[in-house]
């Protein structure tokens, strides 16, 4: 097993243990035993639990950034690309339940409060980079003339999209809500309704749900392969 393969193997095993036991409870000795990797090799790759956690989060964010970039290669309108970005976390979590562990780092106060100030700052900076990417999508649409530059309405739309995006991930994991209750098509429709409140140029206002689903499923498949 190469060092890179060992690292991937340890990250997958760590996700499994964090999901089962929680971040605070799981430790490197059980990770070493579960992954069948020596404790020395483990510490050489990840000096601390915090380093491992920030690596997991960083890779998750990197895949999200790469997916956003790929959306631009599907011939989608700016509006459709924004919808893809909002729906990606829902579909990613639906296809890979373990990604929920990483998605919810910011919502787990116990986990977050256990981290050092430096690790908190790193995680926050990575999260803010995702938010900036969403702002940049709207800015590009405005610059191209596809979207009317109404700052107030755009800020409201971004807030509403964030509620839909994060809420969809949470409800998908809810113990009393069957996984099949909400479908991707419904999340796409909700995002479209939010964006339809804005003033789009006529040729930039179309939304083809089939094209969006294809782009989303393709990028999620790629992200899943990179995780293996």
C-alpha positions as CSV (number, residue, x, y, z in Angstrom):
1,X,0.0,0.0,0.0
2,X,1.5,3.4,-1.1
3,X,1.5,6.3,1.4
4,X,-1.3,7.9,-0.6
5,X,-3.4,4.7,-0.5
6,X,-2.8,4.4,3.2
7,X,-3.9,7.9,3.8
8,X,-7.1,7.4,1.8
9,X,-7.7,4.2,3.7
10,X,-7.2,5.9,7.1
11,X,-9.5,8.8,6.1
12,X,-12.3,6.4,5.1
13,X,-11.9,4.3,8.3
14,X,-11.8,7.5,10.4
15,X,-15.1,8.6,8.8
16,X,-16.7,5.3,9.7
17,X,-15.5,5.5,13.3
18,X,-16.6,9.1,13.7
19,X,-20.0,8.2,12.4
20,X,-20.3,5.3,14.8
21,X,-18.8,6.8,17.9
22,X,-18.6,10.5,17.4
23,X,-15.5,12.7,16.9
24,X,-14.9,13.3,20.6
25,X,-15.0,9.6,21.6
26,X,-13.0,8.0,18.8
27,X,-9.2,7.8,19.2
28,X,-6.2,6.9,17.2
29,X,-5.6,3.6,18.8
30,X,-8.9,2.2,17.7
31,X,-8.4,3.9,14.3
32,X,-5.0,2.1,14.0
33,X,-6.6,-1.3,15.0
34,X,-9.7,-0.8,12.7
35,X,-7.6,0.2,9.7
36,X,-4.8,-2.3,10.4
37,X,-2.2,0.4,10.2
38,X,0.6,0.8,12.7
39,X,0.2,3.6,15.2
40,X,3.5,5.0,14.1
41,X,2.4,5.2,10.4
42,X,-0.8,6.8,11.5
43,X,0.9,9.6,13.5
44,X,3.3,10.2,10.6
45,X,0.4,10.9,8.3
46,X,-1.8,12.7,10.9
47,X,0.1,14.1,13.9
48,X,-3.2,14.9,15.7
49,X,-6.9,14.2,15.6
50,X,-7.4,17.8,14.6
51,X,-5.1,17.4,11.7
52,X,-7.1,14.4,10.5
53,X,-10.4,16.3,10.9
54,X,-9.2,19.4,9.0
55,X,-7.8,17.1,6.3
56,X,-11.3,15.4,6.0
57,X,-13.0,18.8,5.8
58,X,-10.5,20.2,3.4
59,X,-10.9,17.3,1.0
60,X,-14.6,17.6,1.2
61,X,-14.4,21.3,0.4
62,X,-12.0,20.7,-2.4
63,X,-14.4,18.2,-4.0
64,X,-17.1,20.8,-3.7
65,X,-15.0,23.5,-5.4
66,X,-14.0,21.1,-8.2
67,X,-17.7,20.2,-8.7
68,X,-18.6,23.9,-9.0
69,X,-15.9,24.2,-11.6
70,X,-17.2,21.2,-13.5
71,X,-20.7,22.6,-13.6
72,X,-19.4,25.3,-16.0
73,X,-18.5,22.5,-18.6
74,X,-22.1,21.3,-19.0
75,X,-23.4,24.2,-21.0
76,X,-25.7,25.3,-18.2
77,X,-27.0,28.8,-17.7
78,X,-25.8,30.8,-14.8
79,X,-29.1,30.2,-13.1
80,X,-28.7,26.4,-13.6
81,X,-25.2,26.5,-12.2
82,X,-26.3,28.2,-9.1
83,X,-29.0,25.6,-8.6
84,X,-26.4,22.9,-9.0
85,X,-24.2,24.4,-6.3
86,X,-27.2,24.6,-3.9
87,X,-28.3,21.0,-4.6
88,X,-24.9,19.3,-4.6
89,X,-24.6,18.8,-0.8
90,X,-28.0,17.1,-0.7
91,X,-27.3,14.7,-3.5
92,X,-23.7,14.0,-2.2
93,X,-25.1,13.1,1.2
94,X,-27.9,11.1,-0.3
95,X,-25.5,9.0,-2.3
96,X,-22.9,8.8,0.5
97,X,-24.4,9.0,4.0
98,X,-21.0,9.2,5.6
99,X,-20.4,12.7,4.0
100,X,-23.0,14.0,6.5
101,X,-20.4,13.6,9.2
102,X,-18.2,16.2,7.4
103,X,-21.1,18.4,6.3
104,X,-22.2,18.9,9.8
105,X,-18.9,19.9,11.4
106,X,-20.0,23.5,11.9
107,X,-23.3,22.4,13.4
108,X,-21.6,20.1,16.0
109,X,-20.7,22.5,18.8
110,X,-19.2,19.9,21.0
111,X,-16.8,18.8,18.2
112,X,-16.0,22.3,17.1
113,X,-15.4,23.6,20.7
114,X,-12.8,20.8,21.3
115,X,-10.6,22.2,18.5
116,X,-7.8,24.6,18.8
117,X,-8.2,28.2,17.7
118,X,-5.9,27.5,14.7
119,X,-8.0,24.5,13.6
120,X,-11.2,26.5,14.0
121,X,-9.8,29.3,11.9
122,X,-8.8,26.9,9.2
123,X,-12.2,25.3,9.0
124,X,-14.0,28.6,9.0
125,X,-11.8,29.9,6.2
126,X,-12.5,26.9,4.1
127,X,-16.3,27.2,4.7
128,X,-16.2,30.9,3.9
129,X,-14.4,30.1,0.6
130,X,-17.5,28.0,-0.3
131,X,-19.8,30.9,0.5
132,X,-17.6,33.2,-1.6
133,X,-17.9,30.8,-4.5
134,X,-21.7,31.2,-4.4
135,X,-21.4,35.0,-4.3
136,X,-19.0,34.8,-7.3
137,X,-21.6,32.8,-9.3
138,X,-24.1,35.6,-8.8
139,X,-21.5,38.2,-9.6
140,X,-20.6,36.5,-12.8
141,X,-24.3,36.4,-13.8
142,X,-24.6,40.1,-13.1
143,X,-21.4,40.9,-15.0
144,X,-22.6,39.0,-18.1
145,X,-25.9,40.8,-18.1
146,X,-27.9,37.6,-17.4
147,X,-29.1,38.9,-14.0
148,X,-30.3,42.3,-12.9
149,X,-27.9,43.8,-10.2
150,X,-30.4,44.2,-7.4
151,X,-28.1,43.6,-4.3
152,X,-31.0,43.4,-1.8
153,X,-32.8,40.7,-3.7
154,X,-29.6,38.8,-4.5
155,X,-28.6,38.7,-0.8
156,X,-32.1,37.5,0.1
157,X,-31.9,34.8,-2.6
158,X,-28.5,33.6,-1.3
159,X,-29.9,33.3,2.3
160,X,-32.9,31.4,1.0
161,X,-30.7,29.1,-1.1
162,X,-28.5,28.4,1.9
163,X,-31.6,27.5,4.0
164,X,-32.7,25.1,1.3
165,X,-29.2,23.6,0.7
166,X,-28.4,23.1,4.4
167,X,-31.9,22.1,5.4
168,X,-32.1,19.5,2.7
169,X,-29.0,17.9,4.0
170,X,-30.3,17.9,7.6
171,X,-33.8,16.5,6.7
172,X,-32.2,13.7,4.6
173,X,-30.5,12.5,7.8
174,X,-33.5,12.9,10.1
175,X,-34.3,9.6,11.9
176,X,-38.0,10.1,11.6
177,X,-38.0,11.1,7.9
178,X,-37.7,8.2,5.4
179,X,-34.8,8.8,2.9
180,X,-37.2,8.6,0.0
181,X,-39.4,11.4,1.3
182,X,-37.5,14.2,-0.6
183,X,-36.2,13.8,-4.1
184,X,-33.6,15.8,-6.0
185,X,-36.2,17.1,-8.4
186,X,-38.1,18.7,-5.5
187,X,-34.9,20.5,-4.2
188,X,-34.2,21.7,-7.8
189,X,-37.8,23.1,-8.0
190,X,-37.5,24.9,-4.7
191,X,-34.2,26.5,-5.8
192,X,-35.7,27.5,-9.1
193,X,-38.7,29.2,-7.3
194,X,-36.2,31.2,-5.1
195,X,-34.2,32.3,-8.1
196,X,-37.3,33.1,-10.2
197,X,-37.9,36.1,-7.8
198,X,-34.9,37.8,-9.4
199,X,-34.9,39.5,-12.8
200,X,-33.1,37.3,-15.3
201,X,-32.5,38.0,-19.0
202,X,-35.0,35.9,-21.0
203,X,-32.5,33.6,-22.5
204,X,-30.8,33.1,-19.1
205,X,-34.0,32.3,-17.1
206,X,-34.6,28.7,-18.4
207,X,-34.1,25.8,-16.1
208,X,-33.9,22.2,-17.4
209,X,-34.1,19.9,-14.5
210,X,-32.8,16.9,-16.5
211,X,-29.6,18.7,-17.5
212,X,-29.1,19.8,-13.9
213,X,-29.6,16.3,-12.6
214,X,-27.1,15.0,-15.1
215,X,-24.5,17.5,-14.1
216,X,-25.1,16.8,-10.4
217,X,-25.0,13.1,-10.7
218,X,-21.9,13.2,-12.9
219,X,-20.0,15.4,-10.4
220,X,-21.1,13.4,-7.4
221,X,-20.0,10.2,-9.1
222,X,-16.6,11.7,-9.7
223,X,-16.4,12.9,-6.1
224,X,-17.3,9.4,-4.9
225,X,-14.6,7.8,-7.1
226,X,-12.0,10.2,-5.7
227,X,-13.0,9.2,-2.2
228,X,-12.4,5.5,-2.9
